């Protein structure tokens, strides 16, 4: 049974458009996989407008489509633009290594070192191998690791055990970070939601 059949008020528009309409007026969406009943991909919602966005295919095989969505947002009264990257990495460690290299290359080529950057998403990195190459190559820090000494446990949302989801940043002071578990969050997704309060340096 589909969500539409089970939930009377299920929205007709795509999920990211529904959320953007309720919370933020601007969004970018990168469609990564299309199938008979719909499609899925990565989305970034923003209070402020995008000046640019691009979805980059980082798939390592034809069966499992993966993408990297890179958006640039202009923040009022800020001299430098904000770069935001949303990713969903593969299930196998061998493909994640390739995808992390592609992501680091993208950042090195398209994000100036003095411009603020946020990288977040589902890294599928239960063996905790992704953070070190990201720190060394593009000088980011992960918000939960920086504040609390370890990544947040986010999967499965009803009993979080694996540390799969991350928020990395560069050019920010990390004020606060929370992982939302329990109801209603555990009913919204099989991954717990992450939140971070960041102040641009």
Beta strands, then each sheet from edge to edge (+ up, - down):
strand 1: 26-35
strand 2: 38-46
strand 3: 50-57
strand 4: 67-73
strand 5: 82-88
strand 6: 117-122
strand 7: 141-142
strand 8: 165-170
strand 9: 172-180
strand 10: 193-200
sheet 1: 1+ 2-
sheet 2: 3+ 4- 5+ 6+ 8- 7+
sheet 3: 9+ 10-
end
